[in-house]
Amino acid sequence: MLTGYYLTAERLALNLKDDPESEMRRRIIDQVLGASARMNNAAQDAAEPPAPPRRKKKKAAVPTRAVPVGPPPLMPGSR
């Protein structure tokens, strides 16, 4: 549909005269052609596939201190 408006606007622009009425039509045609160009660019931008998401680097595992299991050791002389 947009292509039809664009082609019609181009065809009408070729037959315009130099009177005030034609000047108003020329402005309208310029706006239609400009809008068509913007919408065409937007459609092309939307048609490009989005870039795949970048993967985050995994952090290296940080060793943790070993936690003793069981009762705490007896201190010398605590008996």
Biopython code that builds the backbone (N, CA, C, O; Angstrom):
import numpy as np
from Bio.PDB.StructureBuilder import StructureBuilder

atoms = [
    (1, "MET", "N", (0.830, -1.186, 0.000)),
    (1, "MET", "CA", (0.000, 0.000, 0.000)),
    (1, "MET", "C", (0.871, 1.245, 0.000)),
    (1, "MET", "O", (0.566, 2.223, -0.683)),
    (2, "LEU", "N", (1.942, 1.210, 0.756)),
    (2, "LEU", "CA", (2.842, 2.353, 0.824)),
    (2, "LEU", "C", (3.474, 2.627, -0.538)),
    (2, "LEU", "O", (3.645, 3.782, -0.926)),
    (3, "THR", "N", (3.816, 1.574, -1.255)),
    (3, "THR", "CA", (4.407, 1.731, -2.586)),
    (3, "THR", "C", (3.421, 2.421, -3.527)),
    (3, "THR", "O", (3.822, 3.236, -4.358)),
    (4, "GLY", "N", (2.141, 2.099, -3.399)),
    (4, "GLY", "CA", (1.119, 2.743, -4.229)),
    (4, "GLY", "C", (1.046, 4.232, -3.983)),
    (4, "GLY", "O", (0.941, 5.011, -4.931)),
    (5, "TYR", "N", (1.100, 4.649, -2.708)),
    (5, "TYR", "CA", (1.085, 6.077, -2.393)),
    (5, "TYR", "C", (2.319, 6.760, -2.968)),
    (5, "TYR", "O", (2.242, 7.857, -3.522)),
    (6, "TYR", "N", (3.447, 6.093, -2.826)),
    (6, "TYR", "CA", (4.704, 6.658, -3.314)),
    (6, "TYR", "C", (4.650, 6.871, -4.831)),
    (6, "TYR", "O", (4.995, 7.944, -5.327)),
    (7, "LEU", "N", (4.217, 5.844, -5.556)),
    (7, "LEU", "CA", (4.157, 5.944, -7.021)),
    (7, "LEU", "C", (3.138, 6.987, -7.477)),
    (7, "LEU", "O", (3.381, 7.721, -8.435)),
    (8, "THR", "N", (2.008, 7.050, -6.794)),
    (8, "THR", "CA", (0.996, 8.053, -7.134)),
    (8, "THR", "C", (1.538, 9.458, -6.889)),
    (8, "THR", "O", (1.326, 10.354, -7.706)),
    (9, "ALA", "N", (2.226, 9.655, -5.786)),
    (9, "ALA", "CA", (2.790, 10.968, -5.471)),
    (9, "ALA", "C", (3.819, 11.369, -6.523)),
    (9, "ALA", "O", (3.851, 12.526, -6.943)),
    (10, "GLU", "N", (4.653, 10.437, -6.952)),
    (10, "GLU", "CA", (5.636, 10.754, -7.993)),
    (10, "GLU", "C", (4.944, 11.129, -9.307)),
    (10, "GLU", "O", (5.335, 12.085, -9.976)),
    (11, "ARG", "N", (3.922, 10.369, -9.659)),
    (11, "ARG", "CA", (3.199, 10.639, -10.907)),
    (11, "ARG", "C", (2.514, 12.003, -10.854)),
    (11, "ARG", "O", (2.554, 12.751, -11.831)),
    (12, "LEU", "N", (1.892, 12.333, -9.733)),
    (12, "LEU", "CA", (1.227, 13.627, -9.595)),
    (12, "LEU", "C", (2.231, 14.779, -9.623)),
    (12, "LEU", "O", (1.930, 15.854, -10.141)),
    (13, "ALA", "N", (3.407, 14.559, -9.076)),
    (13, "ALA", "CA", (4.419, 15.615, -9.030)),
    (13, "ALA", "C", (4.880, 16.015, -10.425)),
    (13, "ALA", "O", (5.286, 17.157, -10.641)),
    (14, "LEU", "N", (4.822, 15.097, -11.357)),
    (14, "LEU", "CA", (5.268, 15.395, -12.719)),
    (14, "LEU", "C", (4.316, 16.334, -13.446)),
    (14, "LEU", "O", (4.748, 17.053, -14.347)),
    (15, "ASN", "N", (3.044, 16.354, -13.088)),
    (15, "ASN", "CA", (2.031, 17.125, -13.809)),
    (15, "ASN", "C", (1.636, 18.437, -13.121)),
    (15, "ASN", "O", (0.627, 19.038, -13.491)),
    (16, "LEU", "N", (2.400, 18.888, -12.139)),
    (16, "LEU", "CA", (2.028, 20.109, -11.418)),
    (16, "LEU", "C", (2.426, 21.355, -12.199)),
    (16, "LEU", "O", (3.423, 21.367, -12.920)),
    (17, "LYS", "N", (1.617, 22.408, -12.037)),
    (17, "LYS", "CA", (1.874, 23.691, -12.693)),
    (17, "LYS", "C", (2.442, 24.661, -11.666)),
    (17, "LYS", "O", (2.788, 24.252, -10.557)),
    (18, "ASP", "N", (2.543, 25.920, -12.013)),
    (18, "ASP", "CA", (3.099, 26.936, -11.114)),
    (18, "ASP", "C", (2.021, 27.837, -10.523)),
    (18, "ASP", "O", (2.209, 29.052, -10.464)),
    (19, "ASP", "N", (0.911, 27.280, -10.091)),
    (19, "ASP", "CA", (-0.129, 28.077, -9.453)),
    (19, "ASP", "C", (-0.175, 27.729, -7.960)),
    (19, "ASP", "O", (0.400, 26.725, -7.539)),
    (20, "PRO", "N", (-0.865, 28.566, -7.154)),
    (20, "PRO", "CA", (-0.902, 28.324, -5.700)),
    (20, "PRO", "C", (-1.483, 26.953, -5.329)),
    (20, "PRO", "O", (-1.036, 26.322, -4.371)),
    (21, "GLU", "N", (-2.455, 26.510, -6.077)),
    (21, "GLU", "CA", (-3.065, 25.207, -5.793)),
    (21, "GLU", "C", (-2.052, 24.071, -6.006)),
    (21, "GLU", "O", (-1.980, 23.134, -5.210)),
    (22, "SER", "N", (-1.293, 24.168, -7.062)),
    (22, "SER", "CA", (-0.275, 23.155, -7.342)),
    (22, "SER", "C", (0.856, 23.202, -6.321)),
    (22, "SER", "O", (1.454, 22.176, -5.995)),
    (23, "GLU", "N", (1.145, 24.406, -5.816)),
    (23, "GLU", "CA", (2.191, 24.529, -4.785)),
    (23, "GLU", "C", (1.768, 23.782, -3.514)),
    (23, "GLU", "O", (2.585, 23.116, -2.880)),
    (24, "MET", "N", (0.487, 23.897, -3.149)),
    (24, "MET", "CA", (-0.017, 23.170, -1.983)),
    (24, "MET", "C", (0.059, 21.663, -2.234)),
    (24, "MET", "O", (0.451, 20.906, -1.347)),
    (25, "ARG", "N", (-0.307, 21.234, -3.415)),
    (25, "ARG", "CA", (-0.199, 19.807, -3.755)),
    (25, "ARG", "C", (1.256, 19.346, -3.702)),
    (25, "ARG", "O", (1.546, 18.244, -3.236)),
    (26, "ARG", "N", (2.164, 20.189, -4.180)),
    (26, "ARG", "CA", (3.586, 19.838, -4.166)),
    (26, "ARG", "C", (4.070, 19.617, -2.725)),
    (26, "ARG", "O", (4.847, 18.697, -2.465)),
    (27, "ARG", "N", (3.616, 20.452, -1.801)),
    (27, "ARG", "CA", (3.992, 20.292, -0.383)),
    (27, "ARG", "C", (3.466, 18.965, 0.171)),
    (27, "ARG", "O", (4.176, 18.244, 0.872)),
    (28, "ILE", "N", (2.219, 18.662, -0.154)),
    (28, "ILE", "CA", (1.622, 17.402, 0.310)),
    (28, "ILE", "C", (2.383, 16.216, -0.269)),
    (28, "ILE", "O", (2.667, 15.244, 0.431)),
    (29, "ILE", "N", (2.709, 16.308, -1.551)),
    (29, "ILE", "CA", (3.440, 15.223, -2.209)),
    (29, "ILE", "C", (4.820, 15.053, -1.575)),
    (29, "ILE", "O", (5.271, 13.929, -1.360)),
    (30, "ASP", "N", (5.489, 16.167, -1.278)),
    (30, "ASP", "CA", (6.797, 16.088, -0.617)),
    (30, "ASP", "C", (6.691, 15.400, 0.740)),
    (30, "ASP", "O", (7.562, 14.612, 1.110)),
    (31, "GLN", "N", (5.628, 15.696, 1.480)),
    (31, "GLN", "CA", (5.435, 15.056, 2.780)),
    (31, "GLN", "C", (5.170, 13.561, 2.623)),
    (31, "GLN", "O", (5.683, 12.754, 3.398)),
    (32, "VAL", "N", (4.372, 13.193, 1.627)),
    (32, "VAL", "CA", (4.089, 11.768, 1.389)),
    (32, "VAL", "C", (5.365, 11.034, 1.012)),
    (32, "VAL", "O", (5.626, 9.941, 1.513)),
    (33, "LEU", "N", (6.161, 11.633, 0.129)),
    (33, "LEU", "CA", (7.407, 10.995, -0.288)),
    (33, "LEU", "C", (8.392, 10.882, 0.887)),
    (33, "LEU", "O", (9.079, 9.871, 1.030)),
    (34, "GLY", "N", (8.453, 11.916, 1.715)),
    (34, "GLY", "CA", (9.335, 11.874, 2.889)),
    (34, "GLY", "C", (8.899, 10.809, 3.894)),
    (34, "GLY", "O", (9.726, 10.070, 4.428)),
    (35, "ALA", "N", (7.595, 10.740, 4.144)),
    (35, "ALA", "CA", (7.072, 9.728, 5.072)),
    (35, "ALA", "C", (7.305, 8.329, 4.520)),
    (35, "ALA", "O", (7.625, 7.404, 5.267)),
    (36, "SER", "N", (7.145, 8.179, 3.222)),
    (36, "SER", "CA", (7.373, 6.881, 2.598)),
    (36, "SER", "C", (8.823, 6.451, 2.765)),
    (36, "SER", "O", (9.098, 5.290, 3.070)),
    (37, "ALA", "N", (9.736, 7.367, 2.568)),
    (37, "ALA", "CA", (11.163, 7.050, 2.716)),
    (37, "ALA", "C", (11.485, 6.663, 4.157)),
    (37, "ALA", "O", (12.228, 5.711, 4.394)),
    (38, "ARG", "N", (10.923, 7.403, 5.122)),
    (38, "ARG", "CA", (11.188, 7.077, 6.536)),
    (38, "ARG", "C", (10.616, 5.718, 6.905)),
    (38, "ARG", "O", (11.267, 4.932, 7.593)),
    (39, "MET", "N", (9.398, 5.438, 6.449)),
    (39, "MET", "CA", (8.770, 4.159, 6.776)),
    (39, "MET", "C", (9.497, 3.007, 6.096)),
    (39, "MET", "O", (9.601, 1.920, 6.663)),
    (40, "ASN", "N", (9.999, 3.236, 4.890)),
    (40, "ASN", "CA", (10.753, 2.211, 4.189)),
    (40, "ASN", "C", (12.046, 1.908, 4.936)),
    (40, "ASN", "O", (12.422, 0.744, 5.073)),
    (41, "ASN", "N", (12.726, 2.937, 5.418)),
    (41, "ASN", "CA", (13.951, 2.727, 6.195)),
    (41, "ASN", "C", (13.652, 2.002, 7.504)),
    (41, "ASN", "O", (14.418, 1.133, 7.921)),
    (42, "ALA", "N", (12.549, 2.352, 8.150)),
    (42, "ALA", "CA", (12.179, 1.697, 9.405)),
    (42, "ALA", "C", (11.857, 0.229, 9.159)),
    (42, "ALA", "O", (12.205, -0.629, 9.970)),
    (43, "ALA", "N", (11.195, -0.061, 8.049)),
    (43, "ALA", "CA", (10.863, -1.454, 7.727)),
    (43, "ALA", "C", (12.124, -2.254, 7.436)),
    (43, "ALA", "O", (12.215, -3.421, 7.815)),
    (44, "GLN", "N", (13.091, -1.646, 6.774)),
    (44, "GLN", "CA", (14.343, -2.344, 6.496)),
    (44, "GLN", "C", (15.118, -2.590, 7.774)),
    (44, "GLN", "O", (15.708, -3.657, 7.941)),
    (45, "ASP", "N", (15.130, -1.613, 8.688)),
    (45, "ASP", "CA", (15.826, -1.790, 9.964)),
    (45, "ASP", "C", (15.188, -2.899, 10.783)),
    (45, "ASP", "O", (15.884, -3.663, 11.451)),
    (46, "ALA", "N", (13.861, -2.990, 10.732)),
    (46, "ALA", "CA", (13.160, -4.021, 11.501)),
    (46, "ALA", "C", (13.382, -5.397, 10.889)),
    (46, "ALA", "O", (13.306, -6.405, 11.593)),
    (47, "ALA", "N", (13.653, -5.452, 9.592)),
    (47, "ALA", "CA", (13.829, -6.738, 8.922)),
    (47, "ALA", "C", (15.189, -7.364, 9.231)),
    (47, "ALA", "O", (15.353, -8.574, 9.083)),
    (48, "GLU", "N", (16.158, -6.564, 9.656)),
    (48, "GLU", "CA", (17.472, -7.108, 9.987)),
    (48, "GLU", "C", (17.360, -7.911, 11.275)),
    (48, "GLU", "O", (16.765, -7.443, 12.245)),
    (49, "PRO", "N", (17.926, -9.120, 11.295)),
    (49, "PRO", "CA", (17.818, -9.928, 12.511)),
    (49, "PRO", "C", (18.640, -9.300, 13.638)),
    (49, "PRO", "O", (19.730, -8.776, 13.404)),
    (50, "PRO", "N", (18.123, -9.355, 14.831)),
    (50, "PRO", "CA", (18.868, -8.782, 15.956)),
    (50, "PRO", "C", (20.121, -9.600, 16.231)),
    (50, "PRO", "O", (20.156, -10.804, 15.977)),
    (51, "ALA", "N", (21.120, -8.954, 16.737)),
    (51, "ALA", "CA", (22.370, -9.635, 17.072)),
    (51, "ALA", "C", (22.112, -10.599, 18.231)),
    (51, "ALA", "O", (21.337, -10.286, 19.135)),
    (52, "PRO", "N", (22.748, -11.755, 18.209)),
    (52, "PRO", "CA", (22.537, -12.695, 19.324)),
    (52, "PRO", "C", (23.090, -12.107, 20.612)),
    (52, "PRO", "O", (24.064, -11.355, 20.583)),
    (53, "PRO", "N", (22.485, -12.440, 21.731)),
    (53, "PRO", "CA", (22.963, -11.883, 23.001)),
    (53, "PRO", "C", (24.372, -12.383, 23.294)),
    (53, "PRO", "O", (24.714, -13.530, 23.007)),
    (54, "ARG", "N", (25.166, -11.516, 23.861)),
    (54, "ARG", "CA", (26.539, -11.881, 24.201)),
    (54, "ARG", "C", (26.540, -12.671, 25.496)),
    (54, "ARG", "O", (25.821, -12.352, 26.443)),
    (55, "ARG", "N", (27.349, -13.692, 25.513)),
    (55, "ARG", "CA", (27.445, -14.505, 26.728)),
    (55, "ARG", "C", (28.389, -13.842, 27.712)),
    (55, "ARG", "O", (29.403, -13.258, 27.333)),
    (56, "LYS", "N", (28.039, -13.944, 28.966)),
    (56, "LYS", "CA", (28.900, -13.412, 30.007)),
    (56, "LYS", "C", (29.970, -14.446, 30.319)),
    (56, "LYS", "O", (29.718, -15.650, 30.295)),
    (57, "LYS", "N", (31.155, -13.960, 30.610)),
    (57, "LYS", "CA", (32.228, -14.873, 30.977)),
    (57, "LYS", "C", (31.948, -15.421, 32.375)),
    (57, "LYS", "O", (31.526, -14.699, 33.278)),
    (58, "LYS", "N", (32.196, -16.718, 32.521)),
    (58, "LYS", "CA", (32.008, -17.317, 33.833)),
    (58, "LYS", "C", (33.199, -16.980, 34.708)),
    (58, "LYS", "O", (34.343, -16.987, 34.251)),
    (59, "LYS", "N", (32.925, -16.687, 35.955)),
    (59, "LYS", "CA", (33.996, -16.390, 36.898)),
    (59, "LYS", "C", (34.635, -17.701, 37.338)),
    (59, "LYS", "O", (33.970, -18.729, 37.462)),
    (60, "ALA", "N", (35.924, -17.639, 37.567)),
    (60, "ALA", "CA", (36.637, -18.827, 38.035)),
    (60, "ALA", "C", (36.177, -19.154, 39.448)),
    (60, "ALA", "O", (35.921, -18.264, 40.258)),
    (61, "ALA", "N", (36.080, -20.429, 39.721)),
    (61, "ALA", "CA", (35.648, -20.861, 41.048)),
    (61, "ALA", "C", (36.711, -20.476, 42.068)),
    (61, "ALA", "O", (37.900, -20.720, 41.865)),
    (62, "VAL", "N", (36.274, -19.879, 43.152)),
    (62, "VAL", "CA", (37.179, -19.478, 44.227)),
    (62, "VAL", "C", (37.111, -20.557, 45.301)),
    (62, "VAL", "O", (36.041, -20.823, 45.848)),
    (63, "PRO", "N", (38.259, -21.184, 45.607)),
    (63, "PRO", "CA", (38.217, -22.233, 46.636)),
    (63, "PRO", "C", (37.869, -21.632, 47.995)),
    (63, "PRO", "O", (38.346, -20.556, 48.356)),
    (64, "THR", "N", (37.050, -22.332, 48.724)),
    (64, "THR", "CA", (36.667, -21.881, 50.064)),
    (64, "THR", "C", (37.447, -22.691, 51.086)),
    (64, "THR", "O", (37.908, -23.797, 50.804)),
    (65, "ARG", "N", (37.583, -22.134, 52.252)),
    (65, "ARG", "CA", (38.296, -22.858, 53.319)),
    (65, "ARG", "C", (37.445, -24.026, 53.772)),
    (65, "ARG", "O", (36.219, -23.946, 53.851)),
    (66, "ALA", "N", (38.130, -25.102, 54.064)),
    (66, "ALA", "CA", (37.414, -26.286, 54.540)),
    (66, "ALA", "C", (36.870, -26.022, 55.935)),
    (66, "ALA", "O", (37.575, -25.494, 56.794)),
    (67, "VAL", "N", (35.644, -26.383, 56.151)),
    (67, "VAL", "CA", (35.002, -26.211, 57.443)),
    (67, "VAL", "C", (35.019, -27.566, 58.134)),
    (67, "VAL", "O", (34.497, -28.539, 57.590)),
    (68, "PRO", "N", (35.614, -27.649, 59.332)),
    (68, "PRO", "CA", (35.673, -28.948, 60.020)),
    (68, "PRO", "C", (34.280, -29.419, 60.415)),
    (68, "PRO", "O", (33.421, -28.629, 60.807)),
    (69, "VAL", "N", (34.086, -30.710, 60.303)),
    (69, "VAL", "CA", (32.813, -31.305, 60.669)),
    (69, "VAL", "C", (33.025, -32.083, 61.964)),
    (69, "VAL", "O", (34.007, -32.814, 62.086)),
    (70, "GLY", "N", (32.153, -31.944, 62.897)),
    (70, "GLY", "CA", (32.256, -32.655, 64.169)),
    (70, "GLY", "C", (32.531, -31.688, 65.307)),
    (70, "GLY", "O", (32.483, -30.470, 65.134)),
    (71, "PRO", "N", (32.823, -32.253, 66.479)),
    (71, "PRO", "CA", (33.056, -31.375, 67.649)),
    (71, "PRO", "C", (34.374, -30.629, 67.505)),
    (71, "PRO", "O", (35.308, -31.123, 66.872)),
    (72, "PRO", "N", (34.446, -29.449, 68.088)),
    (72, "PRO", "CA", (35.683, -28.684, 68.009)),
    (72, "PRO", "C", (36.802, -29.400, 68.760)),
    (72, "PRO", "O", (36.545, -30.114, 69.729)),
    (73, "PRO", "N", (38.032, -29.213, 68.317)),
    (73, "PRO", "CA", (39.159, -29.871, 69.015)),
    (73, "PRO", "C", (39.315, -29.309, 70.421)),
    (73, "PRO", "O", (39.002, -28.147, 70.681)),
    (74, "LEU", "N", (39.807, -30.156, 71.323)),
    (74, "LEU", "CA", (40.024, -29.716, 72.696)),
    (74, "LEU", "C", (41.283, -28.883, 72.779)),
    (74, "LEU", "O", (42.285, -29.172, 72.124)),
    (75, "MET", "N", (41.219, -27.859, 73.582)),
    (75, "MET", "CA", (42.385, -27.010, 73.792)),
    (75, "MET", "C", (43.255, -27.680, 74.854)),
    (75, "MET", "O", (42.720, -28.241, 75.810)),
    (76, "PRO", "N", (44.574, -27.636, 74.713)),
    (76, "PRO", "CA", (45.430, -28.256, 75.750)),
    (76, "PRO", "C", (45.202, -27.578, 77.090)),
    (76, "PRO", "O", (45.143, -26.353, 77.190)),
    (77, "GLY", "N", (45.081, -28.375, 78.074)),
    (77, "GLY", "CA", (44.896, -27.876, 79.433)),
    (77, "GLY", "C", (43.480, -27.452, 79.740)),
    (77, "GLY", "O", (43.263, -26.815, 80.771)),
    (78, "SER", "N", (42.505, -27.765, 78.911)),
    (78, "SER", "CA", (41.134, -27.344, 79.195)),
    (78, "SER", "C", (40.367, -28.395, 79.953)),
    (78, "SER", "O", (39.188, -28.182, 80.237)),
    (79, "ARG", "N", (40.959, -29.508, 80.297)),
    (79, "ARG", "CA", (40.255, -30.557, 81.032)),
    (79, "ARG", "C", (40.203, -30.327, 82.455)),
    (79, "ARG", "O", (39.638, -31.136, 83.191)),
]
sb = StructureBuilder()
sb.init_structure("model")
sb.init_model(0)
sb.init_chain("A")
sb.init_seg("    ")
for serial, (resi, resn, name, xyz) in enumerate(atoms, 1):
    if name == "N":
        sb.init_residue(resn, " ", resi, " ")
    sb.init_atom(name, np.array(xyz, "f"), 0.0, 1.0, " ", f" {name:<3s}", serial, name[0])
structure = sb.get_structure()
